[in-house]
Amino acid sequence: MAQKNTPLKESQQEPFVFAKNNYRLLLLSIAMVVLGFILMIGETDIYEFKKIILAPIIVLAGFGVGFVAILKKPAQNN
């Protein structure tokens, strides 16, 4: 029985889903959310400006940056 000589498919590198900038934005987003939660920690006054206004704004901004990082279309380098 004769063997078929089929050429092996060359392995093509598939592009990553995200570009380098997307990953940087995603890491920035995670850092912002963690910073926001760290600002909420403490045993001092529960109604402190830092805890009830600043920290939630930083957390929400972190989620917003993460949303942008996921939806941002990577630039085509052709």
PyMOL Python script that loads the backbone (N, CA, C, O; Angstrom):
from pymol import cmd

cmd.read_pdbstr("""\
ATOM      1  N   MET A   1       0.837  -1.164   0.000  1.00  0.00           N
ATOM      2  CA  MET A   1       0.000   0.000   0.000  1.00  0.00           C
ATOM      3  C   MET A   1       0.898   1.249   0.000  1.00  0.00           C
ATOM      4  O   MET A   1       1.865   1.314   0.758  1.00  0.00           O
ATOM      5  N   ALA A   2       0.595   2.191  -0.807  1.00  0.00           N
ATOM      6  CA  ALA A   2       1.410   3.399  -0.934  1.00  0.00           C
ATOM      7  C   ALA A   2       0.998   4.418   0.116  1.00  0.00           C
ATOM      8  O   ALA A   2      -0.178   4.565   0.448  1.00  0.00           O
ATOM      9  N   GLN A   3       1.998   5.109   0.624  1.00  0.00           N
ATOM     10  CA  GLN A   3       1.718   6.151   1.606  1.00  0.00           C
ATOM     11  C   GLN A   3       1.461   7.463   0.880  1.00  0.00           C
ATOM     12  O   GLN A   3       2.086   7.771  -0.135  1.00  0.00           O
ATOM     13  N   LYS A   4       0.542   8.210   1.420  1.00  0.00           N
ATOM     14  CA  LYS A   4       0.274   9.544   0.873  1.00  0.00           C
ATOM     15  C   LYS A   4       1.338  10.495   1.374  1.00  0.00           C
ATOM     16  O   LYS A   4       1.655  10.525   2.563  1.00  0.00           O
ATOM     17  N   ASN A   5       1.874  11.258   0.474  1.00  0.00           N
ATOM     18  CA  ASN A   5       2.847  12.276   0.860  1.00  0.00           C
ATOM     19  C   ASN A   5       2.133  13.617   0.954  1.00  0.00           C
ATOM     20  O   ASN A   5       2.063  14.379  -0.010  1.00  0.00           O
ATOM     21  N   THR A   6       1.620  13.873   2.116  1.00  0.00           N
ATOM     22  CA  THR A   6       0.966  15.164   2.331  1.00  0.00           C
ATOM     23  C   THR A   6       1.922  16.060   3.089  1.00  0.00           C
ATOM     24  O   THR A   6       2.502  15.647   4.093  1.00  0.00           O
ATOM     25  N   PRO A   7       2.088  17.265   2.624  1.00  0.00           N
ATOM     26  CA  PRO A   7       3.003  18.174   3.318  1.00  0.00           C
ATOM     27  C   PRO A   7       2.456  18.516   4.700  1.00  0.00           C
ATOM     28  O   PRO A   7       1.253  18.712   4.877  1.00  0.00           O
ATOM     29  N   LEU A   8       3.343  18.583   5.657  1.00  0.00           N
ATOM     30  CA  LEU A   8       2.946  18.982   6.999  1.00  0.00           C
ATOM     31  C   LEU A   8       2.609  20.465   7.004  1.00  0.00           C
ATOM     32  O   LEU A   8       3.291  21.288   6.393  1.00  0.00           O
ATOM     33  N   LYS A   9       1.561  20.764   7.698  1.00  0.00           N
ATOM     34  CA  LYS A   9       1.199  22.177   7.795  1.00  0.00           C
ATOM     35  C   LYS A   9       2.218  22.894   8.651  1.00  0.00           C
ATOM     36  O   LYS A   9       2.563  22.447   9.745  1.00  0.00           O
ATOM     37  N   GLU A  10       2.687  24.000   8.142  1.00  0.00           N
ATOM     38  CA  GLU A  10       3.618  24.802   8.925  1.00  0.00           C
ATOM     39  C   GLU A  10       2.858  25.447  10.065  1.00  0.00           C
ATOM     40  O   GLU A  10       1.753  25.960   9.888  1.00  0.00           O
ATOM     41  N   SER A  11       3.454  25.413  11.212  1.00  0.00           N
ATOM     42  CA  SER A  11       2.772  25.991  12.367  1.00  0.00           C
ATOM     43  C   SER A  11       2.792  27.515  12.248  1.00  0.00           C
ATOM     44  O   SER A  11       3.845  28.153  12.244  1.00  0.00           O
ATOM     45  N   GLN A  12       1.618  28.054  12.154  1.00  0.00           N
ATOM     46  CA  GLN A  12       1.488  29.505  12.079  1.00  0.00           C
ATOM     47  C   GLN A  12       1.236  30.026  13.473  1.00  0.00           C
ATOM     48  O   GLN A  12       0.433  29.476  14.226  1.00  0.00           O
ATOM     49  N   GLN A  13       1.928  31.089  13.802  1.00  0.00           N
ATOM     50  CA  GLN A  13       1.698  31.691  15.109  1.00  0.00           C
ATOM     51  C   GLN A  13       0.406  32.476  15.059  1.00  0.00           C
ATOM     52  O   GLN A  13       0.238  33.394  14.256  1.00  0.00           O
ATOM     53  N   GLU A  14      -0.495  32.093  15.934  1.00  0.00           N
ATOM     54  CA  GLU A  14      -1.744  32.839  16.020  1.00  0.00           C
ATOM     55  C   GLU A  14      -1.506  34.048  16.910  1.00  0.00           C
ATOM     56  O   GLU A  14      -0.824  33.952  17.930  1.00  0.00           O
ATOM     57  N   PRO A  15      -2.059  35.166  16.530  1.00  0.00           N
ATOM     58  CA  PRO A  15      -1.839  36.375  17.335  1.00  0.00           C
ATOM     59  C   PRO A  15      -2.539  36.254  18.686  1.00  0.00           C
ATOM     60  O   PRO A  15      -3.549  35.565  18.825  1.00  0.00           O
ATOM     61  N   PHE A  16      -1.974  36.943  19.674  1.00  0.00           N
ATOM     62  CA  PHE A  16      -2.608  36.973  20.982  1.00  0.00           C
ATOM     63  C   PHE A  16      -3.923  37.723  20.886  1.00  0.00           C
ATOM     64  O   PHE A  16      -4.132  38.538  19.988  1.00  0.00           O
ATOM     65  N   VAL A  17      -4.794  37.433  21.822  1.00  0.00           N
ATOM     66  CA  VAL A  17      -6.090  38.111  21.835  1.00  0.00           C
ATOM     67  C   VAL A  17      -5.900  39.593  22.139  1.00  0.00           C
ATOM     68  O   VAL A  17      -6.547  40.449  21.537  1.00  0.00           O
ATOM     69  N   PHE A  18      -5.010  39.881  23.077  1.00  0.00           N
ATOM     70  CA  PHE A  18      -4.764  41.267  23.467  1.00  0.00           C
ATOM     71  C   PHE A  18      -3.367  41.685  23.044  1.00  0.00           C
ATOM     72  O   PHE A  18      -2.477  40.853  22.873  1.00  0.00           O
ATOM     73  N   ALA A  19      -3.193  42.976  22.881  1.00  0.00           N
ATOM     74  CA  ALA A  19      -1.873  43.534  22.594  1.00  0.00           C
ATOM     75  C   ALA A  19      -1.183  43.860  23.925  1.00  0.00           C
ATOM     76  O   ALA A  19      -1.770  43.720  24.997  1.00  0.00           O
ATOM     77  N   LYS A  20       0.057  44.291  23.828  1.00  0.00           N
ATOM     78  CA  LYS A  20       0.843  44.606  25.018  1.00  0.00           C
ATOM     79  C   LYS A  20       0.181  45.709  25.845  1.00  0.00           C
ATOM     80  O   LYS A  20       0.160  45.647  27.075  1.00  0.00           O
ATOM     81  N   ASN A  21      -0.354  46.708  25.167  1.00  0.00           N
ATOM     82  CA  ASN A  21      -0.998  47.813  25.881  1.00  0.00           C
ATOM     83  C   ASN A  21      -2.244  47.358  26.623  1.00  0.00           C
ATOM     84  O   ASN A  21      -2.550  47.873  27.699  1.00  0.00           O
ATOM     85  N   ASN A  22      -2.970  46.390  26.051  1.00  0.00           N
ATOM     86  CA  ASN A  22      -4.157  45.876  26.723  1.00  0.00           C
ATOM     87  C   ASN A  22      -3.774  45.201  28.046  1.00  0.00           C
ATOM     88  O   ASN A  22      -4.444  45.387  29.062  1.00  0.00           O
ATOM     89  N   TYR A  23      -2.694  44.418  28.021  1.00  0.00           N
ATOM     90  CA  TYR A  23      -2.251  43.756  29.243  1.00  0.00           C
ATOM     91  C   TYR A  23      -1.781  44.779  30.275  1.00  0.00           C
ATOM     92  O   TYR A  23      -2.024  44.610  31.470  1.00  0.00           O
ATOM     93  N   ARG A  24      -1.120  45.822  29.829  1.00  0.00           N
ATOM     94  CA  ARG A  24      -0.683  46.871  30.763  1.00  0.00           C
ATOM     95  C   ARG A  24      -1.891  47.548  31.410  1.00  0.00           C
ATOM     96  O   ARG A  24      -1.910  47.784  32.618  1.00  0.00           O
ATOM     97  N   LEU A  25      -2.893  47.857  30.597  1.00  0.00           N
ATOM     98  CA  LEU A  25      -4.104  48.472  31.145  1.00  0.00           C
ATOM     99  C   LEU A  25      -4.809  47.530  32.117  1.00  0.00           C
ATOM    100  O   LEU A  25      -5.342  47.971  33.135  1.00  0.00           O
ATOM    101  N   LEU A  26      -4.813  46.248  31.807  1.00  0.00           N
ATOM    102  CA  LEU A  26      -5.448  45.278  32.680  1.00  0.00           C
ATOM    103  C   LEU A  26      -4.721  45.185  34.025  1.00  0.00           C
ATOM    104  O   LEU A  26      -5.360  45.101  35.073  1.00  0.00           O
ATOM    105  N   LEU A  27      -3.388  45.199  33.992  1.00  0.00           N
ATOM    106  CA  LEU A  27      -2.626  45.193  35.239  1.00  0.00           C
ATOM    107  C   LEU A  27      -2.846  46.480  36.039  1.00  0.00           C
ATOM    108  O   LEU A  27      -2.948  46.445  37.265  1.00  0.00           O
ATOM    109  N   LEU A  28      -2.919  47.607  35.341  1.00  0.00           N
ATOM    110  CA  LEU A  28      -3.220  48.878  36.001  1.00  0.00           C
ATOM    111  C   LEU A  28      -4.595  48.826  36.661  1.00  0.00           C
ATOM    112  O   LEU A  28      -4.777  49.322  37.773  1.00  0.00           O
ATOM    113  N   SER A  29      -5.541  48.232  35.982  1.00  0.00           N
ATOM    114  CA  SER A  29      -6.891  48.089  36.507  1.00  0.00           C
ATOM    115  C   SER A  29      -6.899  47.270  37.792  1.00  0.00           C
ATOM    116  O   SER A  29      -7.538  47.647  38.774  1.00  0.00           O
ATOM    117  N   ILE A  30      -6.186  46.149  37.780  1.00  0.00           N
ATOM    118  CA  ILE A  30      -6.129  45.303  38.972  1.00  0.00           C
ATOM    119  C   ILE A  30      -5.483  46.060  40.127  1.00  0.00           C
ATOM    120  O   ILE A  30      -5.945  45.977  41.265  1.00  0.00           O
ATOM    121  N   ALA A  31      -4.414  46.797  39.834  1.00  0.00           N
ATOM    122  CA  ALA A  31      -3.728  47.565  40.869  1.00  0.00           C
ATOM    123  C   ALA A  31      -4.649  48.647  41.447  1.00  0.00           C
ATOM    124  O   ALA A  31      -4.635  48.890  42.654  1.00  0.00           O
ATOM    125  N   MET A  32      -5.443  49.294  40.598  1.00  0.00           N
ATOM    126  CA  MET A  32      -6.354  50.338  41.077  1.00  0.00           C
ATOM    127  C   MET A  32      -7.434  49.755  41.978  1.00  0.00           C
ATOM    128  O   MET A  32      -7.769  50.344  43.006  1.00  0.00           O
ATOM    129  N   VAL A  33      -7.972  48.623  41.609  1.00  0.00           N
ATOM    130  CA  VAL A  33      -9.007  47.996  42.431  1.00  0.00           C
ATOM    131  C   VAL A  33      -8.433  47.574  43.782  1.00  0.00           C
ATOM    132  O   VAL A  33      -9.058  47.792  44.820  1.00  0.00           O
ATOM    133  N   VAL A  34      -7.250  46.975  43.768  1.00  0.00           N
ATOM    134  CA  VAL A  34      -6.616  46.562  45.024  1.00  0.00           C
ATOM    135  C   VAL A  34      -6.321  47.788  45.893  1.00  0.00           C
ATOM    136  O   VAL A  34      -6.556  47.760  47.101  1.00  0.00           O
ATOM    137  N   LEU A  35      -5.809  48.859  45.289  1.00  0.00           N
ATOM    138  CA  LEU A  35      -5.540  50.084  46.042  1.00  0.00           C
ATOM    139  C   LEU A  35      -6.824  50.632  46.666  1.00  0.00           C
ATOM    140  O   LEU A  35      -6.819  51.071  47.816  1.00  0.00           O
ATOM    141  N   GLY A  36      -7.909  50.606  45.916  1.00  0.00           N
ATOM    142  CA  GLY A  36      -9.183  51.086  46.446  1.00  0.00           C
ATOM    143  C   GLY A  36      -9.642  50.292  47.653  1.00  0.00           C
ATOM    144  O   GLY A  36     -10.124  50.864  48.630  1.00  0.00           O
ATOM    145  N   PHE A  37      -9.494  48.976  47.592  1.00  0.00           N
ATOM    146  CA  PHE A  37      -9.898  48.154  48.723  1.00  0.00           C
ATOM    147  C   PHE A  37      -8.951  48.338  49.913  1.00  0.00           C
ATOM    148  O   PHE A  37      -9.385  48.277  51.063  1.00  0.00           O
ATOM    149  N   ILE A  38      -7.678  48.559  49.645  1.00  0.00           N
ATOM    150  CA  ILE A  38      -6.737  48.825  50.735  1.00  0.00           C
ATOM    151  C   ILE A  38      -7.095  50.133  51.434  1.00  0.00           C
ATOM    152  O   ILE A  38      -6.981  50.236  52.655  1.00  0.00           O
ATOM    153  N   LEU A  39      -7.529  51.132  50.664  1.00  0.00           N
ATOM    154  CA  LEU A  39      -7.926  52.408  51.277  1.00  0.00           C
ATOM    155  C   LEU A  39      -9.169  52.261  52.151  1.00  0.00           C
ATOM    156  O   LEU A  39      -9.380  53.064  53.060  1.00  0.00           O
ATOM    157  N   MET A  40      -9.987  51.256  51.891  1.00  0.00           N
ATOM    158  CA  MET A  40     -11.196  51.038  52.700  1.00  0.00           C
ATOM    159  C   MET A  40     -10.905  50.351  54.029  1.00  0.00           C
ATOM    160  O   MET A  40     -11.738  50.370  54.934  1.00  0.00           O
ATOM    161  N   ILE A  41      -9.732  49.747  54.149  1.00  0.00           N
ATOM    162  CA  ILE A  41      -9.385  49.010  55.365  1.00  0.00           C
ATOM    163  C   ILE A  41      -9.046  49.983  56.491  1.00  0.00           C
ATOM    164  O   ILE A  41      -8.490  51.054  56.248  1.00  0.00           O
ATOM    165  N   GLY A  42      -9.376  49.613  57.696  1.00  0.00           N
ATOM    166  CA  GLY A  42      -8.944  50.409  58.838  1.00  0.00           C
ATOM    167  C   GLY A  42      -9.913  50.339  59.988  1.00  0.00           C
ATOM    168  O   GLY A  42     -11.080  49.981  59.827  1.00  0.00           O
ATOM    169  N   GLU A  43      -9.411  50.685  61.144  1.00  0.00           N
ATOM    170  CA  GLU A  43     -10.211  50.666  62.367  1.00  0.00           C
ATOM    171  C   GLU A  43     -10.608  52.078  62.803  1.00  0.00           C
ATOM    172  O   GLU A  43     -11.312  52.247  63.799  1.00  0.00           O
ATOM    173  N   THR A  44     -10.158  53.088  62.061  1.00  0.00           N
ATOM    174  CA  THR A  44     -10.444  54.469  62.469  1.00  0.00           C
ATOM    175  C   THR A  44     -11.866  54.842  62.074  1.00  0.00           C
ATOM    176  O   THR A  44     -12.700  53.968  61.836  1.00  0.00           O
ATOM    177  N   ASP A  45     -12.133  56.104  62.007  1.00  0.00           N
ATOM    178  CA  ASP A  45     -13.468  56.632  61.720  1.00  0.00           C
ATOM    179  C   ASP A  45     -14.057  56.000  60.461  1.00  0.00           C
ATOM    180  O   ASP A  45     -13.447  56.048  59.393  1.00  0.00           O
ATOM    181  N   ILE A  46     -15.236  55.412  60.588  1.00  0.00           N
ATOM    182  CA  ILE A  46     -15.862  54.718  59.458  1.00  0.00           C
ATOM    183  C   ILE A  46     -16.359  55.709  58.400  1.00  0.00           C
ATOM    184  O   ILE A  46     -16.480  55.352  57.228  1.00  0.00           O
ATOM    185  N   TYR A  47     -16.644  56.937  58.802  1.00  0.00           N
ATOM    186  CA  TYR A  47     -17.155  57.930  57.864  1.00  0.00           C
ATOM    187  C   TYR A  47     -16.072  58.883  57.367  1.00  0.00           C
ATOM    188  O   TYR A  47     -16.356  60.035  57.039  1.00  0.00           O
ATOM    189  N   GLU A  48     -14.862  58.414  57.313  1.00  0.00           N
ATOM    190  CA  GLU A  48     -13.748  59.213  56.836  1.00  0.00           C
ATOM    191  C   GLU A  48     -13.868  59.404  55.320  1.00  0.00           C
ATOM    192  O   GLU A  48     -14.334  58.509  54.615  1.00  0.00           O
ATOM    193  N   PHE A  49     -13.449  60.572  54.822  1.00  0.00           N
ATOM    194  CA  PHE A  49     -13.517  60.884  53.386  1.00  0.00           C
ATOM    195  C   PHE A  49     -12.850  59.808  52.538  1.00  0.00           C
ATOM    196  O   PHE A  49     -13.372  59.405  51.498  1.00  0.00           O
ATOM    197  N   LYS A  50     -11.699  59.354  52.994  1.00  0.00           N
ATOM    198  CA  LYS A  50     -10.914  58.361  52.252  1.00  0.00           C
ATOM    199  C   LYS A  50     -11.708  57.066  52.066  1.00  0.00           C
ATOM    200  O   LYS A  50     -11.597  56.422  51.023  1.00  0.00           O
ATOM    201  N   LYS A  51     -12.501  56.682  53.056  1.00  0.00           N
ATOM    202  CA  LYS A  51     -13.213  55.401  53.010  1.00  0.00           C
ATOM    203  C   LYS A  51     -14.535  55.461  52.268  1.00  0.00           C
ATOM    204  O   LYS A  51     -14.900  54.499  51.593  1.00  0.00           O
ATOM    205  N   ILE A  52     -15.252  56.551  52.373  1.00  0.00           N
ATOM    206  CA  ILE A  52     -16.598  56.558  51.776  1.00  0.00           C
ATOM    207  C   ILE A  52     -16.669  57.272  50.432  1.00  0.00           C
ATOM    208  O   ILE A  52     -17.660  57.130  49.716  1.00  0.00           O
ATOM    209  N   ILE A  53     -15.655  58.024  50.080  1.00  0.00           N
ATOM    210  CA  ILE A  53     -15.699  58.741  48.799  1.00  0.00           C
ATOM    211  C   ILE A  53     -14.521  58.360  47.907  1.00  0.00           C
ATOM    212  O   ILE A  53     -14.726  57.918  46.776  1.00  0.00           O
ATOM    213  N   LEU A  54     -13.316  58.520  48.386  1.00  0.00           N
ATOM    214  CA  LEU A  54     -12.132  58.305  47.563  1.00  0.00           C
ATOM    215  C   LEU A  54     -11.957  56.847  47.152  1.00  0.00           C
ATOM    216  O   LEU A  54     -11.756  56.558  45.972  1.00  0.00           O
ATOM    217  N   ALA A  55     -12.030  55.929  48.108  1.00  0.00           N
ATOM    218  CA  ALA A  55     -11.807  54.510  47.808  1.00  0.00           C
ATOM    219  C   ALA A  55     -12.824  53.952  46.801  1.00  0.00           C
ATOM    220  O   ALA A  55     -12.418  53.277  45.855  1.00  0.00           O
ATOM    221  N   PRO A  56     -14.123  54.205  46.969  1.00  0.00           N
ATOM    222  CA  PRO A  56     -15.072  53.687  45.961  1.00  0.00           C
ATOM    223  C   PRO A  56     -14.865  54.282  44.568  1.00  0.00           C
ATOM    224  O   PRO A  56     -15.074  53.603  43.562  1.00  0.00           O
ATOM    225  N   ILE A  57     -14.457  55.543  44.510  1.00  0.00           N
ATOM    226  CA  ILE A  57     -14.192  56.148  43.202  1.00  0.00           C
ATOM    227  C   ILE A  57     -13.005  55.469  42.540  1.00  0.00           C
ATOM    228  O   ILE A  57     -13.026  55.228  41.333  1.00  0.00           O
ATOM    229  N   ILE A  58     -11.969  55.155  43.313  1.00  0.00           N
ATOM    230  CA  ILE A  58     -10.788  54.479  42.754  1.00  0.00           C
ATOM    231  C   ILE A  58     -11.151  53.072  42.295  1.00  0.00           C
ATOM    232  O   ILE A  58     -10.692  52.633  41.240  1.00  0.00           O
ATOM    233  N   VAL A  59     -11.967  52.356  43.069  1.00  0.00           N
ATOM    234  CA  VAL A  59     -12.385  51.009  42.679  1.00  0.00           C
ATOM    235  C   VAL A  59     -13.202  51.051  41.386  1.00  0.00           C
ATOM    236  O   VAL A  59     -12.961  50.261  40.473  1.00  0.00           O
ATOM    237  N   LEU A  60     -14.152  51.957  41.308  1.00  0.00           N
ATOM    238  CA  LEU A  60     -14.967  52.072  40.089  1.00  0.00           C
ATOM    239  C   LEU A  60     -14.124  52.490  38.887  1.00  0.00           C
ATOM    240  O   LEU A  60     -14.345  52.011  37.774  1.00  0.00           O
ATOM    241  N   ALA A  61     -13.164  53.380  39.108  1.00  0.00           N
ATOM    242  CA  ALA A  61     -12.263  53.767  38.018  1.00  0.00           C
ATOM    243  C   ALA A  61     -11.429  52.570  37.571  1.00  0.00           C
ATOM    244  O   ALA A  61     -11.168  52.405  36.379  1.00  0.00           O
ATOM    245  N   GLY A  62     -11.011  51.736  38.521  1.00  0.00           N
ATOM    246  CA  GLY A  62     -10.265  50.528  38.180  1.00  0.00           C
ATOM    247  C   GLY A  62     -11.086  49.581  37.330  1.00  0.00           C
ATOM    248  O   GLY A  62     -10.578  49.014  36.363  1.00  0.00           O
ATOM    249  N   PHE A  63     -12.355  49.404  37.682  1.00  0.00           N
ATOM    250  CA  PHE A  63     -13.232  48.561  36.865  1.00  0.00           C
ATOM    251  C   PHE A  63     -13.438  49.175  35.478  1.00  0.00           C
ATOM    252  O   PHE A  63     -13.516  48.454  34.484  1.00  0.00           O
ATOM    253  N   GLY A  64     -13.525  50.490  35.415  1.00  0.00           N
ATOM    254  CA  GLY A  64     -13.663  51.162  34.123  1.00  0.00           C
ATOM    255  C   GLY A  64     -12.438  50.966  33.244  1.00  0.00           C
ATOM    256  O   GLY A  64     -12.565  50.714  32.046  1.00  0.00           O
ATOM    257  N   VAL A  65     -11.256  51.081  33.831  1.00  0.00           N
ATOM    258  CA  VAL A  65     -10.023  50.866  33.075  1.00  0.00           C
ATOM    259  C   VAL A  65      -9.955  49.417  32.597  1.00  0.00           C
ATOM    260  O   VAL A  65      -9.509  49.154  31.481  1.00  0.00           O
ATOM    261  N   GLY A  66     -10.390  48.484  33.428  1.00  0.00           N
ATOM    262  CA  GLY A  66     -10.424  47.077  33.021  1.00  0.00           C
ATOM    263  C   GLY A  66     -11.369  46.845  31.863  1.00  0.00           C
ATOM    264  O   GLY A  66     -11.067  46.074  30.952  1.00  0.00           O
ATOM    265  N   PHE A  67     -12.507  47.507  31.895  1.00  0.00           N
ATOM    266  CA  PHE A  67     -13.478  47.419  30.807  1.00  0.00           C
ATOM    267  C   PHE A  67     -12.874  47.936  29.506  1.00  0.00           C
ATOM    268  O   PHE A  67     -13.041  47.323  28.452  1.00  0.00           O
ATOM    269  N   VAL A  68     -12.176  49.061  29.581  1.00  0.00           N
ATOM    270  CA  VAL A  68     -11.515  49.631  28.405  1.00  0.00           C
ATOM    271  C   VAL A  68     -10.406  48.698  27.911  1.00  0.00           C
ATOM    272  O   VAL A  68     -10.229  48.523  26.705  1.00  0.00           O
ATOM    273  N   ALA A  69      -9.663  48.104  28.846  1.00  0.00           N
ATOM    274  CA  ALA A  69      -8.563  47.206  28.479  1.00  0.00           C
ATOM    275  C   ALA A  69      -9.075  45.995  27.711  1.00  0.00           C
ATOM    276  O   ALA A  69      -8.418  45.517  26.786  1.00  0.00           O
ATOM    277  N   ILE A  70     -10.242  45.500  28.093  1.00  0.00           N
ATOM    278  CA  ILE A  70     -10.796  44.329  27.415  1.00  0.00           C
ATOM    279  C   ILE A  70     -11.353  44.702  26.046  1.00  0.00           C
ATOM    280  O   ILE A  70     -11.187  43.952  25.084  1.00  0.00           O
ATOM    281  N   LEU A  71     -12.005  45.843  25.951  1.00  0.00           N
ATOM    282  CA  LEU A  71     -12.683  46.202  24.696  1.00  0.00           C
ATOM    283  C   LEU A  71     -11.810  46.949  23.698  1.00  0.00           C
ATOM    284  O   LEU A  71     -12.183  47.080  22.532  1.00  0.00           O
ATOM    285  N   LYS A  72     -10.649  47.443  24.136  1.00  0.00           N
ATOM    286  CA  LYS A  72      -9.782  48.194  23.232  1.00  0.00           C
ATOM    287  C   LYS A  72      -9.241  47.277  22.140  1.00  0.00           C
ATOM    288  O   LYS A  72      -8.682  46.215  22.415  1.00  0.00           O
ATOM    289  N   LYS A  73      -9.417  47.704  20.920  1.00  0.00           N
ATOM    290  CA  LYS A  73      -8.967  46.905  19.776  1.00  0.00           C
ATOM    291  C   LYS A  73      -7.480  47.118  19.561  1.00  0.00           C
ATOM    292  O   LYS A  73      -7.026  48.260  19.485  1.00  0.00           O
ATOM    293  N   PRO A  74      -6.707  46.028  19.462  1.00  0.00           N
ATOM    294  CA  PRO A  74      -5.267  46.205  19.235  1.00  0.00           C
ATOM    295  C   PRO A  74      -4.986  46.770  17.844  1.00  0.00           C
ATOM    296  O   PRO A  74      -5.710  46.489  16.889  1.00  0.00           O
ATOM    297  N   ALA A  75      -3.939  47.561  17.747  1.00  0.00           N
ATOM    298  CA  ALA A  75      -3.569  48.176  16.471  1.00  0.00           C
ATOM    299  C   ALA A  75      -3.028  47.110  15.519  1.00  0.00           C
ATOM    300  O   ALA A  75      -2.319  46.196  15.940  1.00  0.00           O
ATOM    301  N   GLN A  76      -3.362  47.231  14.251  1.00  0.00           N
ATOM    302  CA  GLN A  76      -2.871  46.304  13.224  1.00  0.00           C
ATOM    303  C   GLN A  76      -1.504  46.786  12.756  1.00  0.00           C
ATOM    304  O   GLN A  76      -1.360  47.936  12.341  1.00  0.00           O
ATOM    305  N   ASN A  77      -0.505  45.917  12.821  1.00  0.00           N
ATOM    306  CA  ASN A  77       0.851  46.265  12.385  1.00  0.00           C
ATOM    307  C   ASN A  77       1.160  45.586  11.073  1.00  0.00           C
ATOM    308  O   ASN A  77       2.088  44.781  11.001  1.00  0.00           O
ATOM    309  N   ASN A  78       0.411  45.888  10.042  1.00  0.00           N
ATOM    310  CA  ASN A  78       0.638  45.294   8.714  1.00  0.00           C
ATOM    311  C   ASN A  78       1.342  46.266   7.808  1.00  0.00           C
ATOM    312  O   ASN A  78       1.618  45.944   6.652  1.00  0.00           O
TER     313      ASN A  78
END
""", "prot")
cmd.dss("prot")
cmd.show_as("cartoon", "prot")
cmd.util.cbc("prot")
cmd.orient("prot")
